[in-house]
Amino acid sequence: MADILDAKSMIETAHALADAAREVILPYFRSPGLSADNKHAAGFDPVTEADRAAEQAMRAILAERRPNDTIVGEEFGTTQGSSGLSWVIDPIDGTRGFMSGTPTWGVLIAVSDDSGPIYGLIDQPYTGERFEGGFGLSRMTGPHGPVDLVARPDRPLSESILFTTFPEVGTPAEMKGFQQVASQARLTRYGMDCYAYALVAAGQVDLVIEAGLSNYDIQAPIAVIEAAGGIVTDWQGGPAHQGGRVLAAASKQQHEEALEILSRVPLD
């Protein structure tokens, strides 16, 4: 675990990364000339110049400030370091939303060791909201000023608000598992990308359920939610920091009731 001075350095670096990404990304957002390339032949997985430019800007700062740390990024892969710490970054989580003009995408920045994320930051440049958790911090800054992040208390699934990004969720079996949880929840909403995880930490949402995630999709949300008192696991109740099937919950009751359903979904 990092000492106090190193933790301070990492927090300052994370904010510098988020500031740099904001500056790069915002001129592209809702720009009429924005175009996207498709990263995969099967389906549509877009990447824009804003994604690439923001990750390059963050990597340049890390090369200067934290040259011995590993970098794991969505667009440019892994740059191996020697410190035992990794920066896991997603320059725009929610590129589909970004290119559609919805403010539900975000910049994800996490610092991790062998056990998983120890600090995370979710930044929404357009709304000016920044959520962070770890090293004793759990706070949001935005239009209303600084606010402590505290996840919702225990409540039954029947009173819970549930989010996911894609209605399909994942495989047919995974979608069926999600639908079984959704059928018991009070309200289900779609299409929020990383912003839904921020809302769990902010005490607005009870559950987020997704599948097929990568490590850069979930490590920052894990740190932010856990710092706010929430719970993030895979669908078997184990660690989720490497991605895959993810269940994020505000408190124990919501988590246990959703997990009881999701844990029955067959493993691939």
N, C-alpha and C positions, 0 to 999 in steps of 0.2 A: 504494500500500500504506500502511496506517495506520502512524503512528509508534508508539514503545513506549508512550507515555502514552495515546494513543488506543486502542491494543490493550487495555491494562489497563482502560480505561473500558468498552470493548465486552464484555470478559469479565465484568466485574462486572454490567453491564446484562443480559447473557444469563442469568446466574444469578438476578438479581432477577426476570426474566420467568418463569423456570422455577419459582421459589419461589411467585410469585403464582398461576401456573397450578395448581400443586399444591393450594394452599389453596382455590381455587375448585372444582376438579374433584372432589377426594376425597369431599366429602359426597354427591355424586351417584352415585359408583361403588357398584354393587350395592344401590342404593336401590330398594325395591319399587315406588315411585311413578314411576320414570324412564320417560319416554316419548320417542319419536323421531318427527320429521317426515321425510318422503321428499322429497329435493331434486329428484328427476327422475321424470318420468312413466313413462319406460321403465326397468324394473328397480328396484332398491332401493338408494338411496344415502342413508343416514340422517344426520341431524344432531340433536343434543340441545341442551337448554338449557346443559349443561355446556360443549359446544363453543363456543357463542356467548359465554357469560359469561367463559370463560377467554381467548378472543381479545380481548374488550373490556378485560379487566384488563391484558393485555400491551400493548395499544395505548395505554392510559392512561400506562403507565410510559415507553414510547418517546416519547410526546408531551412528557413532562416532561424526560426525560434526553437524548433524541436527536432534537430537533424538526426537524433538517434532513435526516434520513435518510428514504429511501423505506420504506414498509411494504407487504409483499405477504402477505396472509393468505387462508386458505381460505374463511373465512366472510364477510368484509367487503371483499374485493377489495384494490385498490391505492390507497394514499395517496402521492402523488408528493412526493419531496423534492428537494433541490438539492445534496447533498453528494457524490453519486456512489456512496454505499453504500446497500445495501438490507437490511432485515430480512425474511427469508422465514420465515413462521411457520405451523405447523399445530397448532392447540390440542389436538386429539386425533387423531392418526394411528391409524386402526384403530377407528373408531366402532362398527363391527359387533361387534368383540371387546369393546369397552367396554360396550355394551348387553347383551352376553351374559355378562358377569361374568368374562371371562378377562383376566389381567394382561399381555397382550401388546401393548397399545396404548401410545402414548407422546406426549409433547409434543416437537415438533420446532422448533428455533430455529437459524437460520443467519444469518450476516452475509456479504454478497456484494458484489463489485465487478463490473466489466464482464467479467472473466475467469471468474467463477463464485464458489463459496463459499470464504471464507478462514478461517472459523471455524464450527463447528457443535456443537450440543448435543442429545442425545437423553435425555429424562428419563422415567423410569417411576415416577410418584408412589406407587403402591401398594406396590411392592417397595422403594422408596427408593433405586433405582439411577439414577445419572446418568453419562452417557458424554459426553466432550467431546474435541474435537480442533481444533488450529489454534493459530497464534501460539506455536509451540514446545511446545504441550501435547498429550498423548495419555494420558488417564487416565480412570478410572472411580472413583466413590465409591459405597459401598453398605454392606450389612450387615457385610461383612468389612473395611471401611475402604478407604483409597485403594489403587488398583492401577494400574500402568502398562498401557496397552493395546498389545498387540503381536499383529498378525495371524499366522495360521499360515504356516509356510514352504511352499516348493514341494512339491507332491505330485501324482500323476497323478489324472485325473478318476475313475478306477476306485477310488480311495481317498478320494474327496471326499464331504462332506456338503453337500447342496443344499437350499435353502429357496425357497418362493414363497408368496404369500398365498392366491391363488385357484387351484384345480386347472385352471380354464379358461384362465388366464394372460391371454389377450386374444382376438384373432381366431382362427379355426380354424388359420390358417397359423402364427401365433405359438404357439399351444398345441402344434402338431406339433413345432415347433422345440424348445420346452421339453422335450417328451416324449423327443426324441432325446437330449438331454443327460441327462435323468433316467435313461434306460435304461442309461447307462454309468456313472452315479454309484453310490457304495456305498450311500448312504442319501438318501432324499428325504422332506422333511417340509413340511407346509402350515399356513397360517393364522397366521403370526407377525407380520404387519404390520411396523412399523419395528423391532421387537425383534430380528428376524432380522439386520438390518444391524448392530445393536449387537453381536450375537454374532460377526459377522465380525471386527469390530474387537477383540473380546475374545479371539480365538484359539480359538473354539469351533466355528465354521462356516466352510466353504470358499467357498461360492457362494450368491448370491441372484440370481434371475432373475425379472424382472417386465416388464410392458408396460402402456401406458396411464396412466403416472404423470404428475402435475403437478409443477411446479418446487418447490412447497412440500412434496411427498412425499419428495423425494430430496436437496435441497441440504444439509440437516443431516447425513444419513448419509454423503454424499460426503466432507464435511470430516472427520468422525470416522474413517471407514475409511482415508482417505488418510493421515491423521496417524499411524495405527497401522501403516502400511506396505502397506496394501491398494491395490486398483485398482478404479475405478468408471468404466465407459464405457457408451456405447450399444451396440447389437448389431452395429455396424459398426466399433467401436473408437474412435469419436469422443467428444466431450464429451457428458455426460448431464445437465448441471445444469438444462436446461430441461424435463426429464421425457421421456416417451415410453417407449421400450424401454430397459431398464436391466440391465446385467450388473455385479454387484459380486463381486469375487474377493479372496481372502486374499493370493494371490501370483501371480507371472507364469505358472507352469505351468498352474494351474487356469484362469486367465483365457484363456490361449491355446487350450487344448483346448476350452473351452466356446465361445469366440468363433469358432473354426473351424466349428462347427456352426451357431451362431446367425446368422452373417454370410450364410448361404445363404438365410435366410428372406426372401421377396420384400418389398420396401418397398411401403407402401400407395400 
